[in-house]
Amino acid sequence: DKRTIEKYEAEAKERNRESWFLAFIMDTNEEERAKGKTVEVGRAKFETDLHRYSILDAPGHKNYVPNMIMGASQADVGVLVISARKGEFEAGFDKGGQTREHALLAKTLGVTYLVVVINKMDEPTVKWSKDRYDECIGKLRPFLKGCGFKIKKEVKFMPISGLNGANVKDEVAESECGWWKKMWQAGDNNTDKPTLMSLLDSLDMKGRMADAPVRIPVLDRYTDRGTIAMGKVESGTIRPGMKVTVMPTRQKFKVDGVWSEETPLASARPGENVLVKLSGASMEEVQKGFVICTEPACRSVDKLICQIMVMDLPDQARILTAGFTANFHAH
């Protein structure tokens, strides 16, 4: 609400970082606000007339990539925010920049659609320049294609200003940007909607089976008058009162409650990020990586076949050989 935003504005001003106040909505802990960097995956939700959305604000800094992976693995749609400011786009996109790593991770983690928003278009060095927008897109297209995205089906491009909200909920004024209306009406860059919100509402999510057995991989858990598991409903519909099996231990529990953030739900369908309270379960019985199922439960295996996508190799080891040490993030 307006009062909370005003409080964040005052706090940002005290730190001599007036333009950071919007980041404080998602960056809630002191470390994040002091450094101006997202560390943990921030969570929030909003609703439109058509859908209920969960926002997962993943870190951009290379020191917090494991946290970024946790956020991206839950997402259906990735919104890749690119700075149009001179020097910032180049720093993120050049070798070693985080734009490259994030796009690759989004694809390998199964993000269905990628919405690339070119932010800071109102910045004095940009001033809603079509040439700068086209330059950023021209460099991103071949790279995203190389990551495995089908540009014409899975990638959308849009210019925005996060600071003043242009093209987020309301379309930018023609007096500020005369070329955008013609561009989206013509369907250029696979985008035929004027704003980010209307574009998200228009995306069609396939493969969601609400009548299939329930599958919720546990991403985290905590205790609050009982054990509460956090995860995304991958298939099926979960309701309070249901009997579920936790794999791989095959222990059975009753669902005491289902929430989206702090809102109690009568049911949750595929795509929703939920909190599930399991009656009588201890913290040891519900671990990260376990899967909450209804019968027939998913199978346990002792071997898996991996497809390895080599993104980059360190300068000291430019060849992949036996004995090479790699990090494996399992989700």
NORSUL-V319609 format. One record per residue. N is the residue number from 1. RES is the residue in one letter. PHI is phi as a letter, one per 30 degrees, with the letter a starting at -180 (* if undefined). Layout:
n=N res=RES phi=PHI
n=N res=RES phi=PHI
This chain:
n=1 res=D phi=*
n=2 res=K phi=d
n=3 res=R phi=d
n=4 res=T phi=d
n=5 res=I phi=d
n=6 res=E phi=d
n=7 res=K phi=d
n=8 res=Y phi=d
n=9 res=E phi=d
n=10 res=A phi=d
n=11 res=E phi=d
n=12 res=A phi=d
n=13 res=K phi=d
n=14 res=E phi=e
n=15 res=R phi=d
n=16 res=N phi=h
n=17 res=R phi=b
n=18 res=E phi=d
n=19 res=S phi=d
n=20 res=W phi=d
n=21 res=F phi=e
n=22 res=L phi=d
n=23 res=A phi=d
n=24 res=F phi=d
n=25 res=I phi=d
n=26 res=M phi=c
n=27 res=D phi=d
n=28 res=T phi=c
n=29 res=N phi=c
n=30 res=E phi=d
n=31 res=E phi=e
n=32 res=E phi=d
n=33 res=R phi=d
n=34 res=A phi=d
n=35 res=K phi=d
n=36 res=G phi=i
n=37 res=K phi=b
n=38 res=T phi=d
n=39 res=V phi=c
n=40 res=E phi=c
n=41 res=V phi=d
n=42 res=G phi=d
n=43 res=R phi=b
n=44 res=A phi=a
n=45 res=K phi=b
n=46 res=F phi=a
n=47 res=E phi=b
n=48 res=T phi=c
n=49 res=D phi=d
n=50 res=L phi=c
n=51 res=H phi=b
n=52 res=R phi=c
n=53 res=Y phi=c
n=54 res=S phi=c
n=55 res=I phi=c
n=56 res=L phi=c
n=57 res=D phi=d
n=58 res=A phi=d
n=59 res=P phi=d
n=60 res=G phi=c
n=61 res=H phi=d
n=62 res=K phi=d
n=63 res=N phi=d
n=64 res=Y phi=c
n=65 res=V phi=e
n=66 res=P phi=e
n=67 res=N phi=d
n=68 res=M phi=d
n=69 res=I phi=d
n=70 res=M phi=d
n=71 res=G phi=d
n=72 res=A phi=d
n=73 res=S phi=d
n=74 res=Q phi=c
n=75 res=A phi=c
n=76 res=D phi=c
n=77 res=V phi=b
n=78 res=G phi=c
n=79 res=V phi=c
n=80 res=L phi=d
n=81 res=V phi=c
n=82 res=I phi=c
n=83 res=S phi=d
n=84 res=A phi=d
n=85 res=R phi=e
n=86 res=K phi=e
n=87 res=G phi=j
n=88 res=E phi=d
n=89 res=F phi=d
n=90 res=E phi=d
n=91 res=A phi=d
n=92 res=G phi=d
n=93 res=F phi=c
n=94 res=D phi=d
n=95 res=K phi=e
n=96 res=G phi=j
n=97 res=G phi=d
n=98 res=Q phi=d
n=99 res=T phi=e
n=100 res=R phi=d
n=101 res=E phi=d
n=102 res=H phi=d
n=103 res=A phi=d
n=104 res=L phi=d
n=105 res=L phi=d
n=106 res=A phi=e
n=107 res=K phi=d
n=108 res=T phi=d
n=109 res=L phi=c
n=110 res=G phi=i
n=111 res=V phi=d
n=112 res=T phi=d
n=113 res=Y phi=b
n=114 res=L phi=b
n=115 res=V phi=c
n=116 res=V phi=c
n=117 res=V phi=c
n=118 res=I phi=d
n=119 res=N phi=c
n=120 res=K phi=i
n=121 res=M phi=d
n=122 res=D phi=d
n=123 res=E phi=d
n=124 res=P phi=e
n=125 res=T phi=d
n=126 res=V phi=c
n=127 res=K phi=h
n=128 res=W phi=h
n=129 res=S phi=d
n=130 res=K phi=d
n=131 res=D phi=d
n=132 res=R phi=d
n=133 res=Y phi=d
n=134 res=D phi=d
n=135 res=E phi=d
n=136 res=C phi=d
n=137 res=I phi=d
n=138 res=G phi=e
n=139 res=K phi=d
n=140 res=L phi=d
n=141 res=R phi=e
n=142 res=P phi=d
n=143 res=F phi=d
n=144 res=L phi=d
n=145 res=K phi=d
n=146 res=G phi=d
n=147 res=C phi=d
n=148 res=G phi=j
n=149 res=F phi=d
n=150 res=K phi=d
n=151 res=I phi=e
n=152 res=K phi=d
n=153 res=K phi=c
n=154 res=E phi=c
n=155 res=V phi=c
n=156 res=K phi=b
n=157 res=F phi=b
n=158 res=M phi=a
n=159 res=P phi=d
n=160 res=I phi=b
n=161 res=S phi=b
n=162 res=G phi=d
n=163 res=L phi=d
n=164 res=N phi=c
n=165 res=G phi=i
n=166 res=A phi=d
n=167 res=N phi=i
n=168 res=V phi=d
n=169 res=K phi=c
n=170 res=D phi=c
n=171 res=E phi=d
n=172 res=V phi=d
n=173 res=A phi=d
n=174 res=E phi=d
n=175 res=S phi=d
n=176 res=E phi=d
n=177 res=C phi=b
n=178 res=G phi=d
n=179 res=W phi=c
n=180 res=W phi=d
n=181 res=K phi=e
n=182 res=K phi=d
n=183 res=M phi=d
n=184 res=W phi=d
n=185 res=Q phi=d
n=186 res=A phi=d
n=187 res=G phi=i
n=188 res=D phi=d
n=189 res=N phi=h
n=190 res=N phi=i
n=191 res=T phi=b
n=192 res=D phi=c
n=193 res=K phi=b
n=194 res=P phi=d
n=195 res=T phi=b
n=196 res=L phi=d
n=197 res=M phi=d
n=198 res=S phi=d
n=199 res=L phi=d
n=200 res=L phi=d
n=201 res=D phi=d
n=202 res=S phi=d
n=203 res=L phi=d
n=204 res=D phi=c
n=205 res=M phi=c
n=206 res=K phi=c
n=207 res=G phi=i
n=208 res=R phi=c
n=209 res=M phi=c
n=210 res=A phi=d
n=211 res=D phi=c
n=212 res=A phi=d
n=213 res=P phi=e
n=214 res=V phi=d
n=215 res=R phi=b
n=216 res=I phi=b
n=217 res=P phi=d
n=218 res=V phi=d
n=219 res=L phi=c
n=220 res=D phi=a
n=221 res=R phi=a
n=222 res=Y phi=a
n=223 res=T phi=c
n=224 res=D phi=a
n=225 res=R phi=h
n=226 res=G phi=k
n=227 res=T phi=d
n=228 res=I phi=c
n=229 res=A phi=c
n=230 res=M phi=c
n=231 res=G phi=a
n=232 res=K phi=c
n=233 res=V phi=d
n=234 res=E phi=d
n=235 res=S phi=a
n=236 res=G phi=i
n=237 res=T phi=b
n=238 res=I phi=c
n=239 res=R phi=b
n=240 res=P phi=d
n=241 res=G phi=j
n=242 res=M phi=d
n=243 res=K phi=c
n=244 res=V phi=b
n=245 res=T phi=c
n=246 res=V phi=c
n=247 res=M phi=c
n=248 res=P phi=c
n=249 res=T phi=d
n=250 res=R phi=i
n=251 res=Q phi=d
n=252 res=K phi=c
n=253 res=F phi=b
n=254 res=K phi=c
n=255 res=V phi=d
n=256 res=D phi=d
n=257 res=G phi=a
n=258 res=V phi=b
n=259 res=W phi=b
n=260 res=S phi=c
n=261 res=E phi=h
n=262 res=E phi=c
n=263 res=T phi=c
n=264 res=P phi=d
n=265 res=L phi=c
n=266 res=A phi=d
n=267 res=S phi=a
n=268 res=A phi=b
n=269 res=R phi=c
n=270 res=P phi=e
n=271 res=G phi=j
n=272 res=E phi=d
n=273 res=N phi=c
n=274 res=V phi=b
n=275 res=L phi=c
n=276 res=V phi=b
n=277 res=K phi=c
n=278 res=L phi=c
n=279 res=S phi=d
n=280 res=G phi=i
n=281 res=A phi=d
n=282 res=S phi=c
n=283 res=M phi=d
n=284 res=E phi=d
n=285 res=E phi=d
n=286 res=V phi=b
n=287 res=Q phi=c
n=288 res=K phi=e
n=289 res=G phi=j
n=290 res=F phi=d
n=291 res=V phi=b
n=292 res=I phi=d
n=293 res=C phi=b
n=294 res=T phi=c
n=295 res=E phi=d
n=296 res=P phi=d
n=297 res=A phi=d
n=298 res=C phi=d
n=299 res=R phi=d
n=300 res=S phi=c
n=301 res=V phi=b
n=302 res=D phi=c
n=303 res=K phi=b
n=304 res=L phi=b
n=305 res=I phi=c
n=306 res=C phi=c
n=307 res=Q phi=c
n=308 res=I phi=c
n=309 res=M phi=c
n=310 res=V phi=d
n=311 res=M phi=d
n=312 res=D phi=a
n=313 res=L phi=b
n=314 res=P phi=d
n=315 res=D phi=e
n=316 res=Q phi=d
n=317 res=A phi=b
n=318 res=R phi=d
n=319 res=I phi=b
n=320 res=L phi=c
n=321 res=T phi=b
n=322 res=A phi=e
n=323 res=G phi=j
n=324 res=F phi=d
n=325 res=T phi=d
n=326 res=A phi=b
n=327 res=N phi=c
n=328 res=F phi=c
n=329 res=H phi=c
n=330 res=A phi=c
n=331 res=H phi=b
